[in-house]
């Protein structure tokens, strides 16, 4: 026994501590049983456990919690290296791919953010073709809207609009005259409907011509009526009557006269066509006149309906509001779509970040379990029990830079994700 060991025994006696046994060894019987696989020490670690026990006899003190002796560190080094290599393989495999996928999502979010900023700077086209910023367009829209609401509340009928109809209903209303025009063209071109049934070629050609010209006449008549109604509603007053300035009153009056003349002419053509066909067919004169007036009146009535459907559909101010609303709605729709897409990508990035954190934690825990459940750690724990230490074997630490780097990357990605969430709330 050395002088230092003798001094430690005397100090322990003075402090009232039981003297420490420095002659601890693993019984030969336990070694033999362990070598054949029946003992508490793993068969391949018997000599390692014996070395740890012998080292304890030389130590000044037993290892504290979280400490390993030099021999324990040497014994554990091999399994630590293997576990560290396995961890590096996991980190450089699926975990790095997850990080790359998250960075890709962040890149797409950055692109969408730039697109949002650019979209908000795009100029809009005003009612007169002028360039307006979105704020200017919104101000102009709100000003016109307030004027319309105020004037309508004051009893003005200038801005009253009919309920908007779909495209199909507009086409159907424009085709109301078609049967009448077709009947007139069939009579004008002397198409024999009996020969049409026999597919007589000249008759088929004449019938096709009547169909085409009737269609053109119908759309042209409807287009003319609607165009005139749209032009004239610019000059409506609060009583929904036409009140044009002196500079354009003559032109406007001339357009109204021309519109009435065309409607009357179309009606008279139909009246004469029905009347002549009735006389030629020796039909009763009263019936002929009634039918002629009826069909002529239908032509005039449909023309009037097409004209008034445009004339009573708001005013010049409502047209401007509709134009600005369409422009603003389109811009708002683009912003809404991009914002929604950005929010979805942020949500997806959050899910992938949570998956990344779980993967890193599971990989680290799996690596620690690999060491803690290894035969090496079992041998260290058994060796400590032989020399009377109840201190548990500490968890392993891994000195590899890859794990620290990946943890730092995950932390930075999570922080950036939080910034994106906050910026989304501000918008």
Long-range contacts (C-beta under 8 A, 24 or more apart in sequence): 4-60, 8-60, 21-387, 21-388, 22-57, 23-57, 24-53, 24-56, 24-57, 24-386, 24-387, 24-388, 25-50, 25-53, 25-54, 25-386, 26-50, 26-53, 26-383, 26-386, 40-382, 41-378, 41-379, 41-382, 41-383, 42-375, 42-378, 42-379, 44-375, 45-75, 45-375, 45-376, 45-378, 45-379, 46-379, 48-75, 48-376, 48-379, 48-383, 49-379, 49-380, 49-382, 49-383, 49-386, 50-383, 51-75, 52-379, 52-380, 52-383, 52-384, 53-383, 53-386, 53-387, 56-383, 56-384, 56-387, 56-389, 57-387, 62-387, 62-388, 62-389, 62-391, 63-384, 63-389, 63-391, 64-391, 65-391, 65-392, 65-394, 66-394, 67-391, 67-394, 68-380, 68-393, 68-394, 72-380, 72-383, 72-393, 75-376, 75-379, 75-380, 76-371, 76-376, 76-377, 76-380, 76-396, 78-376, 79-370, 79-371, 79-374, 79-376, 79-377, 80-371, 80-396, 80-398, 82-370, 83-367, 83-368, 83-370, 83-371, 83-396, 83-398, 84-367, 84-398, 84-399, 84-400, 86-367, 86-370, 87-363, 87-364, 87-367, 87-398, 87-400, 87-402, 87-403, 88-400, 88-402, 90-363, 90-366, 90-367, 91-360, 91-363, 91-402, 91-403, 91-406, 92-402, 94-359, 95-356, 95-359, 95-360, 95-363, 95-406, 96-406, 98-352, 98-355, 98-356, 98-359, 99-356, 99-406, 99-409, 99-410, 99-413, 101-352, 102-349, 102-352, 102-353, 102-356, 102-413, 103-413, 105-345, 105-348, 105-349, 105-352, 106-349, 106-413, 106-416, 106-417, 106-420, 108-345, 109-342, 109-345, 109-346, 109-349, 109-420, 112-338, 112-341, 112-342, 112-345, 113-342, 113-423, 115-338, 116-335, 116-338, 116-339, 116-342, 116-427, 119-331, 119-334, 119-335, 119-338, 120-335, 122-331, 124-324, 124-327, 124-328, 124-331, 125-327, 126-323, 126-324, 127-319, 127-320, 127-323, 127-324, 134-328, 134-331, 137-324, 137-327, 137-328, 138-328, 140-320, 140-324, 141-321, 141-324, 141-325, 141-328, 144-317, 144-320, 144-321, 144-324, 145-321, 147-317, 148-317, 148-318, 148-321, 151-238, 155-238, 156-238, 157-238, 157-239, 157-240, 158-236, 158-237, 158-238, 158-240, 158-315, 159-314, 159-315, 159-317, 159-318, 160-240, 160-312, 160-314, 161-312, 161-313, 161-314, 161-318, 162-309, 162-312, 162-313, 173-222, 173-305, 173-306, 173-309, 174-218, 174-219, 174-222, 174-223, 174-226, 174-306, 175-218, 175-222, 176-302, 176-305, 177-217, 177-218, 177-221, 177-222, 177-298, 177-299, 177-302, 177-303, 178-214, 178-215, 178-218, 180-270, 180-295, 180-298, 180-299, 181-214, 181-215, 181-217, 181-218, 181-221, 182-210, 182-211, 182-214, 183-273, 183-295, 184-214, 184-269, 184-270, 184-273, 185-209, 185-210, 185-211, 185-213, 185-214, 185-217, 186-210, 187-273, 187-276, 187-277, 188-273, 221-262, 221-266, 221-303, 221-306, 222-302, 222-306, 224-259, 224-262, 225-259, 225-263, 225-303, 225-304, 225-306, 225-307, 225-310, 226-306, 226-307, 226-309, 226-310, 227-310, 228-255, 228-256, 228-259, 228-307, 228-310, 229-306, 229-307, 229-308, 229-309, 229-310, 229-311, 229-313, 230-310, 230-311, 231-255, 232-256, 232-311, 233-310, 233-311, 233-312, 233-313, 233-314, 233-315, 233-316, 234-315, 234-316, 236-311, 236-315, 240-312, 259-307, 262-303, 263-299, 263-300, 263-303, 263-304, 264-300, 266-299, 266-300, 266-303, 267-296, 267-297, 267-299, 267-300, 268-296, 270-295, 270-296, 270-298, 270-299, 271-295, 271-296, 339-424, 339-427, 342-424, 343-424, 346-417, 346-420, 346-421, 346-424, 349-417, 349-420, 350-417, 350-421, 353-410, 353-413, 353-414, 353-417, 356-410, 356-413, 357-410, 357-414, 360-406, 360-407, 360-410, 364-403, 367-396, 367-398, 368-395, 368-396, 371-395, 371-396, 372-396
